Amino acid sequence: MKMNSSFLKLWVAVALMASVVVAIAQPKDKDPISAAEKKDVLARIESTLTQWAFVPGIDFKQWPTMVEKESAAIDKAQTAGEFTNLINRVMNSYGFSHIVLFSPEAGQARNTQSRAGIGIRIEIEDKGIRVLMVFPESPAADVGLQPGDLIIESDGKPVRQQADLAGGVGDTSKIVVMRGTERLEKTVTRRQYSTIIPETVEWKGDIAILKIPTFDAGYNISRIDSLMREIKEKGKGVVLDLRGNGGGRVTNLQHLASFFLNRETQPMGTFVGKSDLMAYEKQFGPSTDAVAVAATVQRKVTASLNRGGVKLDMPVSVLIDGGSGSASEIMAGAMREQLGAKLFGRKSAGAVLASLIRPLGDDLGFMLQFPMTDYVTIKGLRIEGNGIVPDKDFPVARFGEPDGALDAAIAELSVLIKK
């Protein structure tokens, strides 16, 4: 099926959106799933990927072959949760971002701005999963997990990817955590928790520290407008803290960018889709080079129209880490390339493929997130798989310890303000 122009325009408006609407009650992760249901879900995944998904150089027609390698384990899966975890392990083997199967329970939780789990944002490391943020009033908060903790085991098994911590509501796990050199054991029970964290501004003298936790549905436009007016009135510099911000809606990204960038003269970058690659190959021959294709695409990602009239014409520094993904990486890259902003923290996630989340039929309740375009910054950086490297690297700040990245960003701005 070809993508018509009206569909493309609609998609561009919602790319990177991570919210969907599911109108009917859905089964739980612990509910049984039949062989026929599993077969149906797999068939719908294959159909969706082969018709719509796009990543340069990836042949999604190979999906059945990838699934076949795990067929024995998939056949043994008894519940919706077990089946979902197995399919996501297969999807992880692609090695790129924004391809995820959501169980009916997980999909329904997205609509209420809540999640089922332990309540952390993470960064994958060789020896485990690093905790970047703990959601307030979450199971992780209940047992005292802290930013900087390294989770190395769950129920006696090594933890090396997010799926190793997966589980349904009510499931209890014993996890092993390294806090510096101290080895801790925690027992955590998964449940629903709120993912909404408000944007904040804190002040260090006349330098504003603007924390943007998400570009997803929790992004509050009116609150951002108010905070920007405060910064404009009181500030001489701003630290944009995007640490732990996994991304979200392009429209929210464009709204934030409108306070910093000129939409006419300071484009952020280029989305590269299947039609762009086809047009390029028609002229230049076969290619998997997203950067080369991006150079031929006329439409660019820009800031939205600034209707409030507030422009922050002041020095900017940006904080990023391994939890900064997708829209956050686009924002950070634009701040560096267009404004010369310095970046501090850790390398970003390298997960910037724009995607859609679609139900795999209302009767089953499963939903699939799949990539539809790549992205290249205005100066030619393909972020996917590479991430954005900060100008100065700092480890994740442990709870109660000095925040080296923030301190360095403030110091940088202090020098610029005095010039």
N, C-alpha and C positions, 0 to 999 in steps of 0.2 A: 504494500500500500504506500502510495506517495504522500508526502506531507504537503497539504495544500497551503496557500498563502494565509488564509484566515486562521488556520491552526497555528502556523508559525508565529503570527502576530500575537495570538493569545498566549502561546508558550513563552515568548520573549518577556511578556508582562509578568509571568509568574515563575520564571526560572529561578532555581534555588529555593523555591517555596517548600516548606517542610510541614505543611498542614493540609489535611484533607477532611472531607465530610463523610461520615458513615452513619446512615440513618437508622440502621437496625441493630438490635442487641446482638452481641457476638459471643461465641464460646470462649472459655478460658483456656490458658495454656495447658492446664492439667487435663482438659477434656480429651477423650480418645479421638483419634483420627483414623479413618478407614483406608484401606489400600486404594479404593476407588477415588477417595478424596485426594489422596496424595498424588495419584496419577493425573487427576484433573488440574491440580495446582501446578504441577510440573509442566503440563501441556500449555497452560496459560502463560507461565513464565517464558517458555520457549517462544511462543507466539509474540509476546510483547517485546522481548529482546531482539528478535530477528527483524521485526517491523519498525521499531522505534529507537532502540538504543544506538548510541554512537560514541565511539572513542577511536581516534586515529590509530590505524594499524591493528584493530581488534576485529576478529571475525566471530560474531555472535552465533553463527550457525554451528559452532563447535560446542555450544552449551550442552547438548545431549551427551556428547562424549565425556565431558567433564563430570556430569551427573552419574554416568555409568560407573565411573571409578569408585563412587561411594554408594552404589546401589544396594549392597548388602546391609550397610548400616541404615540406609533410608528405609529399607523394607522392615527393619526391626523397630523403627520408631513407632511408639505407641500413642503419643500425645501430640497435640498441635505444637507445643513448646519444643519437644524433642525434635520434631520434624523441621521446624523453623531454624533451630540452631545448626542442624546438619546442613541444610541448604545454604545458610550463611557462611559456613565453613568452605563450601564449594565456591561461593561467590568471592570470598576473600582471596582465593587462589588466583583470581584475575590480577590482583596487585594494583588495582586502582580504586578510587573512592566512589561513593554515592551509588552503590549497588547493594541493596539490602532488601530482604524479605521481612515484612512485619507480620507477626502472628495476629489473629483477630483481636486478641486482648491488647497487644501493644499498639495496634492501629487505632483502636477505640480510645486509648489513653491519650493519644496525640490531640484529640479534639477537645479535651478538658484541660489542656496545658499541665498534664500530670504524666508521670511515668511510673512503671512498675520496675523496681530494682532496688539497689542500695543507695543511689543518690550521689554519684560523684562524676566529675569530668576528669578525663584521664589523658595521659601521654604514654604511648607504648615505648618501652625500653627493652634492652636485651635481657635483663635479669628479672623483668616483671612489668607491672603497670604502675606508673607514677600518678599519684593523686594530685591534680591541679586545683580542684575546687570541691568543696563539700556543700551540697544543697542544704539550706536551713531546714530543720525539722524532718530530715530524711533518716532512713535506717543507719546510714554511715555516720551522720551527726550523733545519733543516739548512742553509738558505741565508741564515739570519740576519735574517729578517723580525722586526720588533719592534712592540709596541703603539704606536699613534700613527702608524705608516706609512700613507701614502695610495697605494693602487694605482690607477694611472690608465690603464694600457694592458696588454693581453695579446695577444701575437702581432701587434702593430701595430694593434690595434683598441681603441677606447675601452672602458673598464670602467665601467659605470654601474649594474649590478645583479649579483646573485649568479650568475645564469646565465652571465654573461660569463666567469666563471672555471671553468665546468663542464668536466668531462672524465673519461675513464676511467682505470683503473689503467694506469700505464706511459706515459700521454700527457705530453709535455714541452711547456712553454710558456715563452716569454721575456716577463717582466713588467717594467713600468717602475714604480718606486716613488719617491714624493717623501717625503723625510725632512727636514722643515723646508724649507729652500731647496735642499737637495742632491737631485739626480736620480740614482737608482741603477737599474741593470739587473740582474735576477736570472733565472737559468734554473732552473725548478722542475719536478720530475717527480712526478706524482701517484702515490700508493700508499695502502695501508691504514695507519691510525694509530689509536691508542686514544683514546677520548673520555672516559675515566674520570679525573677529577681529584678527589682527596679533599677533603672539607670541612676547613677549618683555623681555628684560633684563634691570633691573635697578640696581644701585650699592649703597651699604651702606658700604663705605670703601672697604675692599677686600671681602665682602660678596655679591654674586650675588642673585638677586631676579628674578627668572625665572617664568614668567606667561605663562601658557599653557591654552588658553581659550577653546579648543576643541580637541578631537581626531577624529572628523568627517572629512568631505571633505575639510574643511577649514584649516586643519593641513598641514603646509608647511614644507616638509622634508628638502629641501635645506636651508630654513631659520633656522630651528632648528640646522642643521649641523654647520652653520656659528656661531650661538649663542653659541653652545657648545665649539667651538674652542676659542671664546672670553673668556668664563668662565674658560677654561683650562689654558689659558695664564695669566689671570689677577686675578683669584679668589683663595681663600683659603677655601671657604664654599659656599653652595648654598641653598637658600630657594626655594623649588618647590611649586609654588602657583597653586593649582588645584581647587580653589574655583569657583563655578559657572560652572565648566566644567562637562557637563552632559554625557560625554563619546563619543563613536564613534567606529571607526574601530580597530579591534584587531591588525592589521598590524601596525597601527600608534602607538598604545600602546607599541608594541614590539620594535619599532624603538626607542622610547624615553627610554625605559628600557635598551636598549643596551649600553647607556652611563653610566649606574650605576651598572648593574648586569652582572655577568658571566653566559652566557647561559648554560654552562655545569654543573656548581656547585650550581647555585642559582635560581632554578625554582620559579615561582610566585604562582602557584596553579593548580587547576584541573577543567576542564569543565566536568560536569556530564550529560550525555545524556540518552535517552531512552534505547539505546543498552547497556549502562553501567549498568543501573538498572536491565535490563533483565538478564545480565550475573551474576550480584550479587545475584539476587533472585533465579537463577538456582542452585547456590551453597549454599546459606544461608537461603532461604525462603523469603516471602513477606517483603518489607521494604519501607519506605518513607524517610529514613535517608540519606540525600545527603552526609553528612560527612562520614558516614560509607562506602558508595559506593565509594566515592572519594579515600579512603585509598586503595582500590583494583585496581584502574585505573593506568596503567603504564605511559600513555602519560601525560605530564605536559605542562602547558603554560610557555614558556620561552621567554627571550629576543631574538631579532633577531640577526643575525651575524653583529658585528660591523665592517663595511667595512672601515670606516674612521680612525679607530685607536685611536679615542679620548675617553678616559675613565676619568671620574671625580672621582678620588680617593681622595675625600675630604668629610668632614662632611656634612650631608644633614638634613634639616628639611622640613616638608611638611605642607601646609595649606589646610584645607578642610572645607566644610560647607554643608548645606542641599541641595545645588545645585550640589554637587560633586557626580556623579553617574556613574554606569557601569564601563567603562574602567578606569575612574579616581579612583574609589574605588579599583580596582585591583592593580593599580599602587601604591596607598597609602599603601595598605596592604602589598605589596611586599617590599616597602621601610622600613616599620616598622619591618617586620618579618625577612628580610634578611640582612638589614644594621643597624638595631637598631635605625632608624630615629625616632625622636619625632614628633608627630602630634599636630597641634594647630588649633583651630577654633571651629566648630560645628560638631555634628554627621553627617555623610554623609547620602545620600539618601536611602541606602539600596535597590538599584534598579540595580541589576547586572546580571539578566538573559540575556544570549546571545540570540539574536533574528534575524529573517529575516523580510524583508519588501517585500511583493509580491503583484503584481496587482491582483485584483479579476476579471480578464478578461479585455482585452483592450477595449471592447465595453462599459463598464460602467465607467471606470476611477477611481473607488475606489481602495484603497490599504489597506492591512492589515499587521500590525506589530504583530508578535506573537513569544513567547519564544520557544526555542528549547533545551537549556541546562541550568542547574543550575551551580553555581560556588562555589568552596571551596578553601580558601587560603591554602598555603603549610603547615601551622600549624593548620589547621582544623577549620577555622572560616567560617560559611556559612553567607555571607554578605547579601543576599536577605532577606528583611524584618527586618534585624537587624542593618544594617549600620555599619560603623566603628566609634568607639568612640575615640575622640582625647585624647591625654595625658593631655592637658589643654584646658578647654572650654572657649571660648570668644564669646560674642554676635556679631551679624553683625555690622560692623563699619558703622555708619551713615556718610553721606556726610559731609566732612570738619572736622570730628572728628578723634582723634588718632586711629590707627589700632592696637588694642591690640594684636591680634593673630600674626601679622607680627612682632611687636616689641618683643614679647616673643620668636619667632623663631630666630630672629637675636641675641637676648641675649643668647639663648642656644648655637648657633653656635660660638659666640664670646668666650664663656668659653671653648668649645671644641678645638678651634683653638689655644688657649694659652697653652693647655696641651702639 
